[in-house]
Amino acid sequence: MNILIVLSNLSYRSGVTSVITNYLRFIDRKNNNFAVIYYDKTNTQSYEDELIKMGVRIFFLPRRFFVSKLKAFCKDWFGQFDIIHINDPYLAFCFSGIKKKLGVKKIIYHSHTTKFSDTKLKGVRNFFLSLPCRKQADYFFACSNLAGTKVFGKNFKKRGSIVYNAIDLSKFYFSSVARECIRGKYKFDDKATVVGHVGNMTPQKNHLFLIDIFFNYLSLDPDAVLLLLGDGYLKDKLIRKIKKLGLEKKVFFAGVVNNVNDYMSSMDKFLFPSLFEGLGIVMIEAQTNGLHCLHSDVVPIEALFNSSNNTAMPLKENAKEWAKKLKSLPSRENCISLEEDNYDIKKASDKLEQLYKAVLAR
């Protein structure tokens, strides 16, 4: 099969790109050829070099000229692809008539979220922009049932499947060596409770509330520190709030890293108060690592496979109550034995290949 994948960018920061790249690492590429179109070139670290080494063709079509560049691309590559797999449903208007223009046999749209935007105005706009994909698509993928029905409506149940945000589970098992290394790097005291979070610093991840929770938590656990992985446009606002609360020596920014697994081994508890999530892949990673997780009640049930390692809290509860619940979580346990086939990338990549074949055969 020849499959063209459409992504917004190739940045390490993008959860969507991370998921797709992970599948491409493990799916059979001897009998399947992949190409990627993206339109947002960022200055951050990206997966581009790795994808090229895999043999994946990369095409950059600038956002500003996307429609005209896509038209030229269709002319140059007409009839070369069997499937186009589009990961941005709200770009459906750009892909009107793409099956005929590019000569593809099938169109797949993929939902990775349960909300169209962080802001109400953009959310309404993106909702209407995504509506055409419900008619354009031959098939739908989604990271959870909720993500599928929110974006594609009843169409998802009729012609859609869940494509789990699978990972290399063994990579995220607890490592005592990594724990000592990371804690040594930041000079964390042996008795310090390291509360961790992984996520882009955008409204969705609710960082400002997270800081409030940690501020209250310190009155219950004075030796605690907060370790934040990720980056984003809200970082400056977070820093100002941290200074205002006098937490400069208690909050540590690790930035965007490609060894999240090592950092998770250094943590003792995981805090995840997101306002919405399509799935919440870092919850899978954290549970695999053996971390006890306190998360908001909007995290889809598909991400909560280990009931003994996760606790839900309503977003309406105040920061003080969240802090009390965080304090009540059990102490860290070492690597847990995980038997969750849906999130085993080696098995999930085989399932994705079979799904591609099934879509072609429909």
KAHU-V623978 format. One line per field, one symbol per residue. phi: phi as a letter, one per 40 degrees, with the letter a starting at -180 (. if undefined). A space follows every 50 residues. Layout:
phi->???
This chain:
phi->.bbbbbbcabcdcccccccccccccbccbcbbbbbbbabbcccccbcdcc ccccgccbbbbddcbdcccccccdccbdgcbcbbbbcbdccdccbcgccc ccgccbbbbbcbabacacbcccccdcdcccddccccccabbacacccccc cbgcccccaaacbcccbcdccbcdbcccdcccccdcfccdcccccbabic cbddcgcccdccccdcccccacccbbbbbhaiccdccccccccccgbdcb bbbcgcbbbddccccccbabbacdcaacahdccccccccgccbbbccccd cccbcbccbabcbccccccccccccccccccdbcdccbbbdcbcdccccc cccccdcccccc
